[in-house]
């Protein structure tokens, strides 16, 4: 059984659950892995010891947008300028 999903990784996300998201590319729903395994074995009542192989192939990668960072010298100059203005006031 081959399924396709979109994996989004955002290590700077505010919430833990938003840092690693797996979604269906059509419905955008998060897959329920247990239900997929149940479908694969036929969902007959009982308890199963299962082995699950996951093979991952990256089909396409879109880099996350980077927040614009000011050069450190510009930030230092602004901080120094603000400090001097406070001293003058």
N, C-alpha and C positions, 0 to 999 in steps of 0.2 A: 504494500500500500504506500503510495507516494502522495504526500500532502505538501502544499506550499504555504509558507507563512512569511510575514514581514516581522523581522526582529529589529526593535529599536533599543539602542543602548544610549543612555544619558546619565553618566556618572555624576553630573552636577544637579540632577533633578531634586526638587524640594522634598519629595516623599520617596521612601524606599521602593514602593511598588511601581513607581514611574521610572526607575532606573534601568529596568530590563523588561521589555514588553514584547510578547509574541502575539501577533494578531493574524487573523484570516485576511488575505488581501482583498477579498470581495465584500465580506460582511463587516470587517473590522472587529469582529468578536474575538475574545481570547479563547483559544482552544481548550477543551477539557480533555486532557491526555487520558484520563481513566476511561472516559466514554469511547475514545478512539480505540483503545485497547480492547474494550468490551465488544465493540463492533467487529474487530478483527478476529476474535475467537468465537463469535456467534452469539454472545450475550446469553448463553444457557445458564440457568441458576447453578450455583456451586462456588467453590473456592478454588482458585487457580494459582499455581506458581508459574509465573511467566518470565520470559527473557525478552527484553526489548532492545533492539539495536537501533541506534540513532546515527544516521549518516547525514552529515551536513555539507551542502555544496552552496557556496555563495554565488548566486546568479547575477547579482548586481549590487553595487554599493554606492550609496549617496552619502557623502560626508555631512556631518552635522554642521549647521551654520555656526561660525565662530563669532563671538562677541568682539566688537572692535575694541582694541586695547590701545590706550595712548602710550606713547613712548615715556619711559620713566622720567626723563629729563623734563618733559612738559608738566607732568604731575608734580615734580619737585618744585618747578618754577612757580606753579600756581599756589602751592602750599606756602612757599616762602613769601610770595606776594601778599597772600591773605594774612600771614603772620605780621608782615611789615605794616599792613593797613591797620591791623588791630593795635599795634604799638603806637601808631601815629594818632589814632582816635582817642 
